[in-house]
Amino acid sequence: AAMFLINRRRFLAMALSLPAVASAAVTAPSQAAPSDLIETMLTRAHVPRHSNELWVLIDDQEATLSVFRGNALLERFEPISLGRAGAKTQRVRGDNVTPKGEFRINRFNYESQWRTFMGIDFPTPAHARMALEKGIYSQTDYEDYFDYYRRNGHPPQNTALGGAIGIHGLGSADPDIHGRYHWTQGCVAVTNEQIDRLAELVGVGTRVVIR
């Protein structure tokens, strides 16, 4: 069986605080124009939460994955591969888009076909809010999202936004293709050597910014 390490206490505590967010969305004026909440959040996501924070920055334009301690760069991996359809703030199931946003690593699978898979908590509450505003989620879908999160301690993976997004190695995939094209279905791929090194640096709860 796959080895999944989930910090349930951290994420359950987070999920229990989410209904307030849902309530705020429900009472928002229905005539309000859809906003790009993720883009707004990304304007400040690259700032460390504290001087010693270990965090990951994935840059779509540069095709790089950087690991920071506070503002100090520890490691940079390049080139990386993202979704075949690029990176966008709004992702829907099956569109091969890598979601932009601010995430946390919430599980590790060391028996993945991609060598190691580090799952992130997509879709986040902010992605769910945007999906509601843009009509991708119905009000029922939105409420079901928070109900699932509250009960399970992690976001549902089978909604209209899709799931199973993370950072992984190549496994047996072709390194030459990896070096030339974005080829994933929405994940972030690095080489097998790089995923081994990354797994030594990060853990469950590490913040990941994709921009």
N, C-alpha and C positions, 0 to 999 in steps of 0.2 A: 504494500500500500504506500501511496505517496506520503511523504513526511511534511505535514503542514503545521507550521508554528504560528499560532494566532494569539495575540495578546488580547484575550477576550475581555479582561477587566477594563482595559483602556478604552476599547471600542464600544463596549456595552455602556460605559459611563457616558461616552460621547453621544451614543444613540439615544439614551434616555433624555438628553437635553434637546433633541431635535424637534419634538412637537411644537415647541414655541416658535421655531422657524416656520414650520408648516402653518401654524395659526396666523402668523404675520402675513404669509403669502395669500392665505384664503381671504383675508380682509383687505388686501390691496385693491385699489380701484381697478375695475375690470377694463376700463378704457385706457389704462396706461400702456404706452408703447413698449414692446419687448425690448429688454436691455441685454447687453452682453456682460452679464455679471462676472463671468470668468475673466474677461479681458480687464475689467476693473480691478479684480483681485490680483491679477498678474503684475499690475503696476507697482505693487509693494511686496510681492511674494519673494523676490530675490534678496530681500533684506534678512540677515540672520535673526532668529528669534532671541538669541543671546550670543555672547562673544565666543562661547565654546561649542556652539551647536554644530553637529555633524549633519550635513544636508547635501542633497544632490540636485544639480541643475542640468536639465536636458534642453539643449538649444536646437530648435528645428532648423533655423537658417544656417548655423555653423555645422550642423550634424555632429555635435559633440555631447559627451556626458562628462560632467565635471563634479568632483567630490570636494566639498569645502569643509573646513573647520572654522566657523565664524566667517570672516572675509578672506581667510587664507586658503589658496588652492592647494589641495593635497595630491590629486590625481586628475588627469584628463584623458578620456578615451575617445579616439576618432579614427576613421569615420564610423558613425553608428548608422543603423538602419531603422527607419520608422515605417509607418503604414504606407502602403502603395498609393493611397489617395492623399498623402500629406498629413499635416497636423492642423487641427481646428479646435475651436472652443466647444463646438457642438458636434457630438458624434452620435450616430444612430447605428443600430445593429446591422452588421453586414456591409458597411460602407468603406471598410478598410482605412479608416481615419484613426490617427493617434490623437487621443483627447488632450488638449492643453488644459492646464490648471494646476492646482496645488493639491498634493496627495500625501498619503502615508503608506509605507510598505506594511502590509498586514499579513503576509504569509510567505513561506519559502517551500518550494517543492524541489528537493534534491534528486528526484528520480524522473524529472521531466525529459521528454524527448529532445528538449532544447538544452540539455545538460543541467542547468539550474534555472528555475523560474521564480522570480520575486514578484508576487502579486501586489498591486496597489488598490486602494479603496475607491475605484471608479465603479459606478457613478457616485460622485459626492453629492451632498445636499444641494450645493450650488448648481451642479449639472441638472439635478432634478428640478430645481426651481426654474432654470432656463427652459427646460423641456416643457414645463407647464405653461410658461409665458408664450412659447412658440407653437403651442398646440400639439406637440409630440406626445406629451402626457395629458390624459384627461384628469379632471380633479380626482376621480377614483384611483387612477394610476398613481397619482402623486401621494394620496393618502396611504395607498397600499405600500408604496416605497418606504415611507416612514414607519409603518406598522412592521414591515419585515425587518428593517434596520433595528428597531427597538427590541424585537423578539430574538434576533440572531446575532446582533453585535457587529454586523458588517452589511454592506449594501447588497440588494438583490442583483443577480447576474443575468437574469432572463427577461428583462423588460425591453421596451423599444429602444433603449440606449445601448443594449448589449452589455458585455462584461468580459471577464477573463483577460483583463489588460494588465501588463506588467513588463518587467525587464528580464530578458533571458539571453542565453548564449546561442550558438549556432547548432549545437548538437552535430548532426551529420550533414547540415546544409552546406552549400557551396560557398567557400570563403571569397571566391572571385566575384560572384554575384553580390555578396554582401558589401564588397568594397566599391561597387559601382552603382548600385540601385537601392532605393527604398523598396523593400520586398515583403514586409510583414502585413498581417491583417489588422494591425493597430497597435501592436506592442512595440517596445523599444528593444532592438537586438544589438548585442556586442559580440565579440569573439569569445570562444570558450575560455581562453586564457584571461580575458578581461572579466568575464562573469565570475571566474574563480577569485580573482583579486577583489572585485566589488563585494563579493560575499564575505570576504574577510573584514571589510571596512564598515558595512552597514548592517542594520538589523531591523527587526519588527519595530515599527514606530518611527523609523527614519523618514524625514520629510523629503518629498520629491517634487520639484517644480518642473513642469514641462511647458515651454513657451516658444 
